[in-house]
């Protein structure tokens, strides 16, 4: 079964603040789906995205949060 994460799940999984987790969904190229107002990311796709960006600095844009 595919597991989808919302902002709160992402916050818990990555030990982020709520604001940081929300800003993750605004990163250009971040792999999420939007259903209504809710943004979700598949857990396996998130893990791959994080692996692909290992060693990079991820800049968060708080202006859209």
N, C-alpha and C positions, 0 to 999 in steps of 0.2 A: 504494500500500500504506500502510495506517495504521501509524504508529509509536507504540508505547506505551513510556512511561518508568517505570522503577522508582525507588526512592530513590537509588540510586547514579547513575543517568542524570540525575535531577533535580539532584543535587549537582553533577555535572560541568557540565551545561548552564547553571545559574544561578550557578556558583562559590560554592556554599554549603558549610558544614560538614555532616558526616553528621547531626548532631543537628538542624541547621536544616532540612535536607531532610526528615527524618522528621517534624518538627513541621509542615511545610507540609501534610502529609496529614491533620493534625488540625484545620486551619482550617475553621470552620463554612462550608459552601458550596463547599469546594474540590472540583473535579470529578474524582473518582477512582472506580475500580472495585476491589473487593476480591475476589481469587480465592484461596481458602484463606487463608493468612496474608499473602500478597503484595498490596500496594496498587500500582495502576498508574494513570497518567494519560495520555490521548492527547496527543501533542505539539501537535497543532493546537488542541485544546481548551485546553491549558495556555497557549498563546500568546494565545488570545482572552481567557482569564480574566485574564492579566497585563495585557493592553491595557485591559480593562474596569476594572481597579483602578489604572491609572497615576495617579500623584500621591497615592495613599492610603498611609497607613502600615499595613503588614501586621504585626499582632501575632502572635507565635508563642507557643504554650502548650507549654512543655517538660515539664509535669507528666504528660503522656500518652505521652511518648517513652520 
